[in-house]
Amino acid sequence: AQSVSQHNHHVILSEAASLELGCNYSYGGTVNLFWYVQYPGQHLQLLLKYFSGDPLVKGIKGFEAEFIKSKFSFNLRKPSVQWSDTAEYFCAVTVGYSSASKIIFGSGTRLSIRP
Amino acid sequence: DAGVIQSPRHEVTEMGQEVTLRCKPISGHDYLFWYRQTMMRGLELLIYFNNNVPIDDSGMPEDRFSAKMPNASFSTLKIQPSEPRDSAVYFCASSFQGGESPLHFGNGTRLTVT
């Protein structure tokens, strides 16, 4: 069965530290990849997405992610985090096509930034 | 656009009662998803619709859960009878063209079953 793995459940960093959150998926076909962010008490919002083309995608607020097809990975990065980046981050993968497509979320990584 | 609208924002009910959660997707979106979020299980896909037709309900935990989408602008998720383990935040999300587009989430309904 298709799945999305986020190995880091809780990451604690100091401000200005660099961030990398891991995401791996298990599906051999064509995928669309997403990172969503959920700030405390809010709903999920799109951070960035990859459909095709340049495997390094840039999103909002200085985030970027790199799709490495051979590793089935789509890791999220930010060179210097801020306190306001405290949130939960979800990796998501779409498998299938058209009306059969299905979006699968990872379990999420909680990011805590120390001021 | 007002975004995806869910109601109620909070629901507290007693075990055994029927609970109905409501969702209005973004106009023009043809996919609607219901998710449940808990600390233990994260974000789980319960069911999704395409053009008002249920496509995959394999995530619906039990027969106590049912979902309908009578038209393009309204969907309900019903739990009957409710149990304490159903306590969670339920999110509705919609998108245009399914997996090729990002999801737009509502603010969620926080359900507490006592």
Interface residues (C-beta under 8 A of the other chain):
Chain A: N32 F34 Y36 Q42 H43 L44 Q45 L46 K49 F51 F90 A92 T94 V95 G96 Y97 S98 S99 A100 S101 K102 I103 I104 F105 G106 S107 G108
Chain B: F33 Y35 G42 L43 L45 Y48 N50 N51 I55 D56 F91 A93 G98 G99 E100 P102 L103 F105 G106 N107 G108
